[in-house]
Amino acid sequence: MQCKVLVYVVLLTLIKHVSPSEIQASPNTNATLPCNVTLPDSVKGDKMDQSLLNVNWISHGSDIALFGKAATQIKEGFSWDTSQFVSGDFSLTILSASLDLQGLYECTVSYNSTMVHSSSVTFGILASPTLSIPEQWVVLETESQLNCRADGFYPPSVSFSWTRDGRVIQSLYQIEGEQTPDGYYMAVGNLTFYPSREDQNVTFGCKVSHNGSYQELDFQLNITYLPSVRLSAVPSHSGNIPLTLYCDLESFYPEDVSVSWVQNGTTLPEPPATDQNPDGTYRTRRYYTLSPEQREQGGKVECAVSQPGVVHPVSGSAFLETLDPQDEDPVLTKSAKASVAMMCISIVLVFLLCFGFSWRRRDEKQKSLSVSGIILPPRVIVGQKGRVTVSIEGRRVDRVQTAWFLNDRPISDTSFTVSEKGPLLRSRGEMGYYRLHTQGPLHSSGSGTQQLISALTFIPQISIHKAAVFKCQVSYIGKDKIVVERVSEKFTILSAPEVSEIQLAETPNDSDVISLTVWATHFHPDVITFRWFCQGGELSPVASQASSSPRPNSEGFFSAYSQCKLPRSELEKGGTKVWVSVHHIALKQPVTRETKGFMKSPCVSEIVGSTSSPDQTLTLGCEITDFYPPNISVTWLKLREGEQDDREEEVFEGGEMWGPVQTHPRIYRATATLKRRITIQEKERRGGIICRVEHCSLHEPIERHWRNVDIVAPSIPSSISVCWSSEGVGVFSLLLKGGHPKVKLLWAAGGPTLSPLVSSETEEIGDDGQRELKSVCALERSTSLPSHTNKQPERQKNGHAIKTKAAVTDPDTEGIEYIDEKVDGENNNIDRDEETMSEVDEDSDKEREEEPGALHINRVNLSKGPRENEAARLRVCVEVTHPALKLPVYRTWTEPNEDISSSA
């Protein structure tokens, strides 16, 4: 019984309430709901009495699984391993997860009728969508809509986006799905656009984002080209025979086309074949023969053309009275027929004569060409394909060739080696993405001339195409002679600006004024306009780089900024709305940015470090104050061991931040800390650590550096060493060993009150390899009035100063001379007037400067004690301060009473 009570007490220490966690699983898979208890060794394994153990899983108010002395049961569809209970694992497994099993599950563990563990876990289903795009036809240059269907996903929120050749043409937009009878969701994303000829054989993509995962389905468009339709009739000389009609269809796609015939609104029963044009489209002529009865009906006849994806068929129509005039044929007499025959013979002879004269000029006429100017695209935008074309007409354009040039540099087709998705090739022997097209020859109606279209598709780049012109040379195949040359006009390359959000910050010299700044980058050409507005009207900017010509960067793009200022009180009220509109020729609509609230830049203190014993854990921290909004980011980085600020891309894990805490309205502060254990190798490296603070009000992060230097306290003697000369000069010394960094010393002497003294320090390396710092202070005790102290420099001038090292080692060493060991004659000058004394002081100072090894002798004036015949006791004190010492250390020497008596 006593053992059970002990186990009960131990388990009480393990009671903890765990905040609910979330477990997600795919449909029809197994999911484990954790419930783990850390058991002490005294109750693990065979030492646990399972008769005292009670485990219960509950969901939606009902028991899922139960283990105890009274009963053990588990609901169908769940399982657990009771053999793992001895190790503290009471997890529950859901078999074949489904939507109806979602919800909050609670696990409780009791031992000896006392709860020792309670935790909750939320279980949910995560099902990814299945994408499908129904095949459909779209009509060229007609508003069309594509549908992308996502089925079978859960939870209901899903986002769609559309791409063209890998480039986003419609960004992510969120849709709440509709629930299907099986409990899952479906959604349909739409894309409305106008198909162009360049969209043929281009890969489009539907991208779906669901709960952090992405799926994409690629497809190509089926584009329908509408034909031009012309209805004609085969000439007929009799109204009693069938009339044959034909319908010409031009420039349509695809080849599959059906033609139906309608007379007076009634569809006629049918008769087929198509030919392909050089540009890839098809042409066909469809005939229909009207019976005599149908021909007699007359009226309007239509040729209607139906194509895939076309709602309203294209048609051509005409009236039979126009196509088939019913006038009676005239009857010719014999003499009339003879006259007609003679006329025909005369015409043939005249034609042969004319043909003979024109035969020589026939070749030149056939070779004459009509070449249009170079047609440029209306807008040339960086990164978007542009197309330049030239139209050539003539009788022999099938033997014509074209050559394209950029300025005077030949252009070759690079579309097979350079991807239009990737970056443009640099101009070192390469010219980027170019694709050459030739269409034709196309036959013109009537005149017998043909048409040839030569085109060049390119992707503009500022460094290559700025201020450039295109040139097209036309010649015949196999001939060196250039027939025609055309040169384009110079074109302007456009690049829309990337506009930042409005950044708010305090004005450095006036905290009551807030500056609002917006940046525009990556634009071309350099002309850009910023306009500031508030609810009361338009504002005037106080600073703008756009007013002067901004300088381009290495790629040829421009950047500019504009700044406006408003009182802090107006912005903090929240009632003043400020926005800026950015105007540029590359923008179809101005870009607008609005204020997102007041911002204040943070103040970051220097890094403070401390080491705790015995595990030598290093704690670093810095204070971050006076910032708004409260969102702030702190990153800890490691420095290389060199003295220079060479950084490593190594980020410390385990950094913590306390706060942010609000100190004033719209003002926050926080504390960033980093705890880590310093290894011996890191101590030897003596590297450093960076604390990087990022905030929305900062253009660049604020960084604070801390160097990895050990702080060790020195070894301090318990007392001051002192040596006195026969003339009353005392040499006080203190020897300190080790320590890092160097200590600071302050000597002071006096009676009831102390005055600072001048000391001398020398540093050496001892026999044990430690740093030894020797501090020496010399003083002369005096009870004379302060007005006579100005005679001391004269005595120093007349004598030799004490040599520091010899005086500290042994003040009684032979050869050390003190200022009061000279003959009386040399020291009787103390009665000089004040003017002479001032000159002596200056000379004395010069002499001391010329003798750097001399030890300065301090003069301490002690007044009489409370009684007339009682002298004050001399006190000499040294203060030792060091970063490793929480408080300064003091060492004091006090003059003995017997010395006072003898001196008195």
ChimeraX attribute file (.defattr): number of C-alpha atoms within 10 A of each C-alpha:
attribute: neighborCount
match mode: 1-to-1
recipient: residues
	/A:1	6
	/A:2	7
	/A:3	9
	/A:4	15
	/A:5	11
	/A:6	12
	/A:7	19
	/A:8	19
	/A:9	12
	/A:10	16
	/A:11	22
	/A:12	15
	/A:13	9
	/A:14	15
	/A:15	17
	/A:16	13
	/A:17	11
	/A:18	12
	/A:19	9
	/A:20	13
	/A:21	13
	/A:22	12
	/A:23	16
	/A:24	16
	/A:25	18
	/A:26	17
	/A:27	17
	/A:28	13
	/A:29	12
	/A:30	15
	/A:31	20
	/A:32	17
	/A:33	22
	/A:34	17
	/A:35	21
	/A:36	17
	/A:37	19
	/A:38	13
	/A:39	17
	/A:40	13
	/A:41	10
	/A:42	13
	/A:43	18
	/A:44	15
	/A:45	15
	/A:46	9
	/A:47	11
	/A:48	19
	/A:49	15
	/A:50	15
	/A:51	12
	/A:52	14
	/A:53	18
	/A:54	21
	/A:55	18
	/A:56	20
	/A:57	22
	/A:58	16
	/A:59	17
	/A:60	12
	/A:61	9
	/A:62	8
	/A:63	15
	/A:64	21
	/A:65	20
	/A:66	18
	/A:67	18
	/A:68	16
	/A:69	11
	/A:70	8
	/A:71	8
	/A:72	12
	/A:73	12
	/A:74	16
	/A:75	10
	/A:76	10
	/A:77	13
	/A:78	17
	/A:79	16
	/A:80	17
	/A:81	11
	/A:82	11
	/A:83	11
	/A:84	12
	/A:85	19
	/A:86	17
	/A:87	17
	/A:88	18
	/A:89	18
	/A:90	23
	/A:91	18
	/A:92	21
	/A:93	16
	/A:94	20
	/A:95	16
	/A:96	15
	/A:97	22
	/A:98	18
	/A:99	17
	/A:100	9
	/A:101	17
	/A:102	16
	/A:103	14
	/A:104	17
	/A:105	21
	/A:106	20
	/A:107	23
	/A:108	18
	/A:109	23
	/A:110	19
	/A:111	22
	/A:112	17
	/A:113	11
	/A:114	16
	/A:115	19
	/A:116	20
	/A:117	22
	/A:118	19
	/A:119	19
	/A:120	22
	/A:121	19
	/A:122	16
	/A:123	22
	/A:124	23
	/A:125	23
	/A:126	18
	/A:127	20
	/A:128	22
	/A:129	22
	/A:130	15
	/A:131	19
	/A:132	15
	/A:133	17
	/A:134	9
	/A:135	12
	/A:136	13
	/A:137	17
	/A:138	22
	/A:139	21
	/A:140	19
	/A:141	15
	/A:142	12
	/A:143	11
	/A:144	15
	/A:145	14
	/A:146	18
	/A:147	16
	/A:148	21
	/A:149	18
	/A:150	22
	/A:151	20
	/A:152	20
	/A:153	23
	/A:154	24
	/A:155	18
	/A:156	18
	/A:157	17
	/A:158	26
	/A:159	20
	/A:160	26
	/A:161	21
	/A:162	23
	/A:163	17
	/A:164	17
	/A:165	14
	/A:166	12
	/A:167	11
	/A:168	15
	/A:169	14
	/A:170	14
	/A:171	11
	/A:172	15
	/A:173	12
	/A:174	14
	/A:175	15
	/A:176	14
	/A:177	21
	/A:178	15
	/A:179	17
	/A:180	11
	/A:181	7
	/A:182	8
	/A:183	13
	/A:184	19
	/A:185	22
	/A:186	22
	/A:187	22
	/A:188	19
	/A:189	21
	/A:190	14
	/A:191	15
	/A:192	11
	/A:193	13
	/A:194	13
	/A:195	20
	/A:196	13
	/A:197	11
	/A:198	8
	/A:199	17
	/A:200	14
	/A:201	12
	/A:202	13
	/A:203	14
	/A:204	20
	/A:205	22
	/A:206	26
	/A:207	21
	/A:208	26
	/A:209	19
	/A:210	20
	/A:211	15
	/A:212	6
	/A:213	8
	/A:214	13
	/A:215	14
	/A:216	15
	/A:217	15
	/A:218	16
	/A:219	14
	/A:220	14
	/A:221	17
	/A:222	20
	/A:223	22
	/A:224	22
	/A:225	22
	/A:226	21
	/A:227	19
	/A:228	15
	/A:229	19
	/A:230	17
	/A:231	21
	/A:232	19
	/A:233	18
	/A:234	13
	/A:235	12
	/A:236	14
	/A:237	13
	/A:238	14
	/A:239	16
	/A:240	12
	/A:241	14
	/A:242	16
	/A:243	23
	/A:244	17
	/A:245	20
	/A:246	17
	/A:247	24
	/A:248	17
	/A:249	24
	/A:250	20
	/A:251	18
	/A:252	22
	/A:253	22
	/A:254	16
	/A:255	17
	/A:256	12
	/A:257	17
	/A:258	12
	/A:259	20
	/A:260	17
	/A:261	22
	/A:262	16
	/A:263	17
	/A:264	13
	/A:265	10
	/A:266	10
	/A:267	12
	/A:268	14
	/A:269	9
	/A:270	11
	/A:271	11
	/A:272	11
	/A:273	10
	/A:274	14
	/A:275	12
	/A:276	15
	/A:277	17
	/A:278	13
	/A:279	12
	/A:280	13
	/A:281	16
	/A:282	21
	/A:283	19
	/A:284	19
	/A:285	19
	/A:286	22
	/A:287	22
	/A:288	20
	/A:289	17
	/A:290	15
	/A:291	14
	/A:292	14
	/A:293	12
	/A:294	13
	/A:295	19
	/A:296	13
	/A:297	12
	/A:298	16
	/A:299	14
	/A:300	15
	/A:301	21
	/A:302	21
	/A:303	27
	/A:304	20
	/A:305	22
	/A:306	17
	/A:307	23
	/A:308	19
	/A:309	15
	/A:310	15
	/A:311	9
	/A:312	10
	/A:313	14
	/A:314	15
	/A:315	20
	/A:316	17
	/A:317	17
	/A:318	16
	/A:319	14
	/A:320	18
	/A:321	12
	/A:322	12
	/A:323	17
	/A:324	19
	/A:325	12
	/A:326	14
	/A:327	9
	/A:328	9
	/A:329	8
	/A:330	6
	/A:331	7
	/A:332	10
	/A:333	9
	/A:334	8
	/A:335	9
	/A:336	11
	/A:337	12
	/A:338	12
	/A:339	11
	/A:340	13
	/A:341	11
	/A:342	12
	/A:343	11
	/A:344	11
	/A:345	11
	/A:346	12
	/A:347	11
	/A:348	12
	/A:349	11
	/A:350	11
	/A:351	11
	/A:352	12
	/A:353	11
	/A:354	11
	/A:355	12
	/A:356	10
	/A:357	10
	/A:358	11
	/A:359	10
	/A:360	10
	/A:361	9
	/A:362	11
	/A:363	11
	/A:364	9
	/A:365	12
	/A:366	13
	/A:367	15
	/A:368	14
	/A:369	21
	/A:370	11
	/A:371	19
	/A:372	14
	/A:373	15
	/A:374	20
	/A:375	14
	/A:376	17
	/A:377	13
	/A:378	9
	/A:379	13
	/A:380	21
	/A:381	20
	/A:382	19
	/A:383	18
	/A:384	14
	/A:385	16
	/A:386	18
	/A:387	18
	/A:388	16
	/A:389	18
	/A:390	20
	/A:391	16
	/A:392	20
	/A:393	20
	/A:394	23
	/A:395	20
	/A:396	18
	/A:397	24
	/A:398	15
	/A:399	12
	/A:400	19
	/A:401	17
	/A:402	19
	/A:403	15
	/A:404	22
	/A:405	15
	/A:406	17
	/A:407	15
	/A:408	11
	/A:409	11
	/A:410	13
	/A:411	21
	/A:412	17
	/A:413	17
	/A:414	17
	/A:415	15
	/A:416	10
	/A:417	9
	/A:418	15
	/A:419	14
	/A:420	19
	/A:421	12
	/A:422	9
	/A:423	13
	/A:424	18
	/A:425	15
	/A:426	12
	/A:427	10
	/A:428	6
	/A:429	7
	/A:430	12
	/A:431	21
	/A:432	24
	/A:433	26
	/A:434	22
	/A:435	16
	/A:436	18
	/A:437	12
	/A:438	16
	/A:439	15
	/A:440	17
	/A:441	23
	/A:442	17
	/A:443	17
	/A:444	13
	/A:445	8
	/A:446	6
	/A:447	9
	/A:448	9
	/A:449	17
	/A:450	19
	/A:451	21
	/A:452	22
	/A:453	19
	/A:454	21
	/A:455	20
	/A:456	20
	/A:457	17
	/A:458	22
	/A:459	20
	/A:460	22
	/A:461	25
	/A:462	20
	/A:463	13
	/A:464	16
	/A:465	19
	/A:466	15
	/A:467	13
	/A:468	16
	/A:469	15
	/A:470	23
	/A:471	20
	/A:472	22
	/A:473	15
	/A:474	21
	/A:475	19
	/A:476	17
	/A:477	12
	/A:478	9
	/A:479	10
	/A:480	8
	/A:481	10
	/A:482	12
	/A:483	15
	/A:484	14
	/A:485	16
	/A:486	15
	/A:487	16
	/A:488	17
	/A:489	14
	/A:490	13
	/A:491	17
	/A:492	16
	/A:493	19
	/A:494	22
	/A:495	25
	/A:496	20
	/A:497	25
	/A:498	13
	/A:499	20
	/A:500	14
	/A:501	17
	/A:502	22
	/A:503	23
	/A:504	25
	/A:505	22
	/A:506	20
	/A:507	14
	/A:508	10
	/A:509	7
	/A:510	9
	/A:511	13
	/A:512	12
	/A:513	18
	/A:514	24
	/A:515	20
	/A:516	26
	/A:517	20
	/A:518	20
	/A:519	20
	/A:520	20
	/A:521	16
	/A:522	19
	/A:523	25
	/A:524	24
	/A:525	21
	/A:526	22
	/A:527	16
	/A:528	23
	/A:529	17
	/A:530	24
	/A:531	16
	/A:532	21
	/A:533	17
	/A:534	13
	/A:535	11
	/A:536	9
	/A:537	8
	/A:538	13
	/A:539	17
	/A:540	12
	/A:541	16
	/A:542	11
	/A:543	13
	/A:544	17
	/A:545	15
	/A:546	18
	/A:547	14
	/A:548	10
	/A:549	13
	/A:550	16
	/A:551	13
	/A:552	16
	/A:553	10
	/A:554	8
	/A:555	10
	/A:556	17
	/A:557	19
	/A:558	23
	/A:559	22
	/A:560	26
	/A:561	20
	/A:562	23
	/A:563	21
	/A:564	21
	/A:565	19
	/A:566	15
	/A:567	14
	/A:568	17
	/A:569	12
	/A:570	13
	/A:571	19
	/A:572	14
	/A:573	9
	/A:574	10
	/A:575	9
	/A:576	15
	/A:577	15
	/A:578	23
	/A:579	18
	/A:580	26
	/A:581	16
	/A:582	22
	/A:583	19
	/A:584	21
	/A:585	18
	/A:586	20
	/A:587	13
	/A:588	9
	/A:589	11
	/A:590	15
	/A:591	16
	/A:592	16
	/A:593	17
	/A:594	16
	/A:595	16
	/A:596	13
	/A:597	16
	/A:598	20
	/A:599	25
	/A:600	23
	/A:601	19
	/A:602	26
	/A:603	13
	/A:604	22
	/A:605	14
	/A:606	14
	/A:607	19
	/A:608	12
	/A:609	16
	/A:610	13
	/A:611	17
	/A:612	10
	/A:613	7
	/A:614	6
	/A:615	9
	/A:616	13
	/A:617	15
	/A:618	15
	/A:619	16
	/A:620	19
	/A:621	20
	/A:622	19
	/A:623	18
	/A:624	22
	/A:625	20
	/A:626	19
	/A:627	24
	/A:628	24
	/A:629	19
	/A:630	21
	/A:631	11
	/A:632	17
	/A:633	13
	/A:634	19
	/A:635	17
	/A:636	20
	/A:637	18
	/A:638	19
	/A:639	22
	/A:640	16
	/A:641	17
	/A:642	12
	/A:643	11
	/A:644	8
	/A:645	12
	/A:646	10
	/A:647	15
	/A:648	10
	/A:649	9
	/A:650	10
	/A:651	13
	/A:652	15
	/A:653	12
	/A:654	10
	/A:655	17
	/A:656	14
	/A:657	17
	/A:658	11
	/A:659	13
	/A:660	20
	/A:661	13
	/A:662	16
	/A:663	11
	/A:664	9
	/A:665	8
	/A:666	15
	/A:667	18
	/A:668	21
	/A:669	21
	/A:670	21
	/A:671	18
	/A:672	23
	/A:673	21
	/A:674	19
	/A:675	18
	/A:676	15
	/A:677	13
	/A:678	15
	/A:679	11
	/A:680	8
	/A:681	8
	/A:682	14
	/A:683	12
	/A:684	12
	/A:685	14
	/A:686	16
	/A:687	18
	/A:688	20
	/A:689	20
	/A:690	20
	/A:691	25
	/A:692	17
	/A:693	21
	/A:694	18
	/A:695	21
	/A:696	22
	/A:697	21
	/A:698	16
	/A:699	9
	/A:700	11
	/A:701	14
	/A:702	17
	/A:703	18
	/A:704	15
	/A:705	16
	/A:706	17
	/A:707	15
	/A:708	18
	/A:709	15
	/A:710	14
	/A:711	16
	/A:712	15
	/A:713	18
	/A:714	21
	/A:715	12
	/A:716	17
	/A:717	12
	/A:718	10
	/A:719	14
	/A:720	16
	/A:721	14
	/A:722	16
	/A:723	17
	/A:724	15
	/A:725	14
	/A:726	10
	/A:727	11
	/A:728	15
	/A:729	20
	/A:730	20
	/A:731	23
	/A:732	23
	/A:733	22
	/A:734	21
	/A:735	18
	/A:736	17
	/A:737	18
	/A:738	19
	/A:739	21
	/A:740	15
	/A:741	15
	/A:742	16
	/A:743	16
	/A:744	11
	/A:745	17
	/A:746	15
	/A:747	22
	/A:748	19
	/A:749	25
	/A:750	22
	/A:751	20
	/A:752	12
	/A:753	9
	/A:754	15
	/A:755	13
	/A:756	14
	/A:757	21
	/A:758	15
	/A:759	20
	/A:760	16
	/A:761	15
	/A:762	12
	/A:763	13
	/A:764	12
	/A:765	12
	/A:766	12
	/A:767	8
	/A:768	7
	/A:769	9
	/A:770	12
	/A:771	18
	/A:772	20
	/A:773	20
	/A:774	17
	/A:775	21
	/A:776	23
	/A:777	25
	/A:778	25
	/A:779	22
	/A:780	16
	/A:781	16
	/A:782	15
	/A:783	14
	/A:784	13
	/A:785	10
	/A:786	12
	/A:787	7
	/A:788	9
	/A:789	13
	/A:790	15
	/A:791	18
	/A:792	17
	/A:793	21
	/A:794	21
	/A:795	22
	/A:796	23
	/A:797	18
	/A:798	17
	/A:799	18
	/A:800	16
	/A:801	21
	/A:802	22
	/A:803	19
	/A:804	23
	/A:805	17
	/A:806	14
	/A:807	22
	/A:808	23
	/A:809	11
	/A:810	12
	/A:811	23
	/A:812	15
	/A:813	10
	/A:814	8
	/A:815	9
	/A:816	16
	/A:817	18
	/A:818	22
	/A:819	20
	/A:820	18
	/A:821	13
	/A:822	14
	/A:823	10
	/A:824	9
	/A:825	7
	/A:826	11
	/A:827	17
	/A:828	10
	/A:829	15
	/A:830	15
	/A:831	10
	/A:832	10
	/A:833	9
	/A:834	11
	/A:835	8
	/A:836	12
	/A:837	18
	/A:838	15
	/A:839	11
	/A:840	21
	/A:841	18
	/A:842	12
	/A:843	15
	/A:844	19
	/A:845	13
	/A:846	12
	/A:847	15
	/A:848	17
	/A:849	11
	/A:850	10
	/A:851	11
	/A:852	11
	/A:853	14
	/A:854	17
	/A:855	23
	/A:856	21
	/A:857	23
	/A:858	19
	/A:859	18
	/A:860	23
	/A:861	20
	/A:862	21
	/A:863	18
	/A:864	15
	/A:865	13
	/A:866	9
	/A:867	8
	/A:868	7
	/A:869	9
	/A:870	13
	/A:871	19
	/A:872	19
	/A:873	18
	/A:874	22
	/A:875	18
	/A:876	22
	/A:877	20
	/A:878	23
	/A:879	14
	/A:880	18
	/A:881	17
	/A:882	20
	/A:883	16
	/A:884	17
	/A:885	13
	/A:886	8
	/A:887	10
	/A:888	13
	/A:889	13
	/A:890	16
	/A:891	16
	/A:892	15
	/A:893	16
	/A:894	13
	/A:895	13
	/A:896	11
	/A:897	12
	/A:898	9
	/A:899	11
	/A:900	14
	/A:901	11
	/A:902	7
	/A:903	8
	/A:904	10
